């Protein structure tokens, strides 16, 4: 029987069996706006509102939603780069909520990020070999040169790419370098934040297929964030739909795509551009009225 999507994921309780790769329970994140009055404080911005989900080991989990829905805030909390206002986050069963930077070494080893724009995330003054080797230096890896060559080959680049600079590569190749750097410390979880949105359409499928192949080959857990549900559908097994700081629907990717339950999910799917819609003259206003 096909899995039915749900409109609100419950908080994860105690589990028996394997520990989930990531567990998020009732996470909120509030930000205070700059003060504009001497008498009254500015109202807070509620970036996250009670977000809960669990990602089993080895799953490809997508988080999809429009810009400003809280995706990037959630990723920063998952990576230990920010702290929730309330709630908890656990990596491999270990609660990281409120830990200081020096206590997060195990998170840096087990979870790595692939960012949206490879050109801004790669140091233009460093050679590719040094960029990929940077996590290995932090780990004290004894055979960095051999490991860098292995990683470059794994992402489809030649070993001599190590001697060149990021600006000498195309956008797709730079994202491959970012993926190689993320894989260097042998993480168990890869978090990809809009990894193909800055790339040409012609190379997006290549990078998506590379990510999917590496996740399967290395038995990784993938958290894939995008505003495009069609991209998430291509890569992920399960998906959570975010809107206004909340997860409004979650389920298997095919079920959420084929039979969306929440009105926002239906609007998100309807907004995916297709050739048929373009030829029929459907406008953005028409999509919003559906």
N, C-alpha and C positions, 0 to 999 in steps of 0.2 A: 504493500500500500504506500502511495506517495506521501512524503512528509508535507504537512500543512504549515505554511508560514504563520507566524504569530505576530500580533500587533504590538506587543510589549514584552520584552524578554525578562523573565524573573531573575532576581538575584540568585547567584549560585550558592547553594548550601553545602554542607560537608559531603564529600564524595568518597567512595571506596574505589580501589583500583588505581590506575595510573594518574599521576598528578597532571593537571592541565598546564599547558605552556604559559598561558596568561589567564588570570582571573581578575575581573573588574567588578566591584560591588558598590553600587549606589554612589558613584563618584559625582561630585559637584565641583564646579570651579567658578568662583565669582571674582570679578575685577572691579576696582573702584575707579570711577571716572575722575578726572581732575576737578577740583572744587571750583564752583562758579559763584558761590554765595558765601558771605561771612556768617550767615545765620544757619544755613541748612547744608548738610553734606550732600554730595551728589549721589544719586541712586546707583547701586551696583549694577554691573553687567553680568548676567547669568550665562556664562559661556557653555557650561555643562550642567544638566539638570537630572541627576539621579541615573546615570548611565551604568548598566550592568550587562555583562556577558562573560562567557568563558570560551577559550579557544583550546581544544585538545591538541596534544602533540601531533605534529605532522599535518595539520589541517591548513588549507588555504582559505583564509577568512578575509572577506572584502568589507570595507566601510565606505559607503557611498552617500553623497549629499552635496548640496549646492555650496558655493563659497559662503563662509560666515556661519556655517551650521555647527562648528565646534570640532571638526575633524582634526585640524592641526593642533589645537589645544589638547585633545585626547592623546595624540601621538606623543607630544612633549611629556605628558604625564606617564605614558607607558615606558618611555625611554629614560625616565628619571631626571628629565631636564626641567620639570616643573612639579609642584606639589598640589594635590587636590585640596579644595577647601574642606571637604568632608568625603567620607568613603575610603575605600582601600583598593590597592592594586598589588597583585602577587605575581611574581615571575617564578615559574617552576615551584609553586607552593610557598615561596618566601615573600613575605610582605615587605614591599619597598617603600611604603608610605612614610614620608617624613625622614627617610634616611639622608644623611649628609653625603656629599660628593665622595669623600674618602671611603665610605661604606658601600659604594655602588660599583666597585670593581667587578663583581660577579655579573652585574647587569651589562656592563660594557663588553664583557667576554661572551655573554650568551645572546645578547640582542644588538643588532647593528642596523643602521638606517641607510636607505638609498633616497636621496633628496630629489626634488622636482627638477631643478636646473643644475645640470652637472657643471656648467661653466662657472657658476658662482660657488659651488661646493668644492671645487678643485683649486688648489693654490697655483696660480699661473707661473710662479717663480720656481716651482719644484718640478723636477723630471718625474715622469709617470712612475718609474721604478721606485722612487723615494715616496711618492704619494701612496702607492699600494703597500709599501713596506712600513709605513708609519705605525699602524697598529702592532706590527710584529716587533718594532723597536720597543714599544711600551711593554710588550710581553717578554722581551729578552730572547726572542727566537734565534736559535743558533745558525740556521741556514736560510737567511732571508732571501738571498739572490735566487736560490733554487725554488723557493716558495713563490716568489714574485713571477718567475717564468711559468710555473705551473698554473697560477691564477690567470695570467694573461692568456694562456692557451685555453683555459676553461671557458673564458668569455669570448673566444674567437678572435683574439689579437695575437700578432706575432711577438716573439720574445724581444725583438729589437725595438718594439714600441716603448720599452722601459727607458730608453735613452732620449726620448722626445718629450716635448712639453704639451700641455693640454690644448693650447691654441692651434696645434698642428693636426688636430683630429676633427672629424665631423661631430655633430651633436650626438648621433647614435653611438659613435665610438667612445665619446667622452662618458656617456652613460654606462657603457660596458666597463670603462675604467672605474667608475664609481661602484659598480657591482663587484668588481674584483677586490677593491679596497674593503668593501663590507664583508666579503667572504674571508679575508685574510686571517682574522683571529679564530676561524672555525666556529662561528656562532651557531646556535640552535634555532634562533628566530631572526627573520629578516622583516623589517618594517619598511615598506616602499611607499613614499608619500608622492602621489601623482608622478610616477617615474617616467611616463611617456607623454605627458601633456605638453612639454616644451619641445617635443621632437616632431619632425616632418611626418606626415601621414605614411609616407612610403617606408619608413623604418620602424614605425610603432610596432607592427606585428612581429618584426624580427626580435625586438627587445622583449616584448611580452613572451614570445616563445622561449627565448633564452632564460628568462626568469623562471618560467614554468618548468623547463627541463632541469635547471640547476636545483630547484626546490625538490623535485622528485629524485634526482640523482644523489643528492646529499642528505635526503630525509629531513628537510628543514620545515619549520612552521613559518607560514607567510601571512603577514598582515598587509593587505594591499588597499591603499586609500585612493579614491578617485571621485570626481564629480560625474563621471560617465559610466552609467550602469552597463552599457554594452562592453566596455573594456573589462569591468569586474567580472562580467559573465564569462568572458573568454579565459580568465585565469583562475577564478575562485570556486570553491565547493559550496561555501555558505556566504551569506551577505547580511549585513545590518544596514538599514537605511536610517540616516540621521537627518533630523530637521529641528532647528531652533534649540540645539543643545540636548536633544533627546533622541533615543533610538525608538523609532515609531514602528518598525517592522523588522523581523529577522526570520531567516529560514534558509532552506537550500536555494542556491542561486536560480536554478531552473524554475522552482515553484514561485519564488518571489517575482521573477521576470514574467512567467506565463500567467500567473493568477495573483496579482498584487491585491492586498487586502486594504491597505491604508490609502486614502485619497491622495496624499502627497506622493506616495510611491507610484500611483497611476499617472500623476502629472509628470513625474520624473521620467517615466518610461515613454510617455507620449511626446516628451520634448526631445528624445533622441532623434537626430536628423536622419532622414532616409531619402533616397532618390525619389520614391513615390510621392512623399510629402512635398518635396521641392517642386516637382513637376505639376502637382495639383494646386500649387499656390497657397499652401497652408502657411499662415503667419504665426509669429510668436503669440500674438493676442488670441488667435484661434485656439492654440494649444492650451493656454491658460484658462479658457472657458470650458475645456472638455472635462 
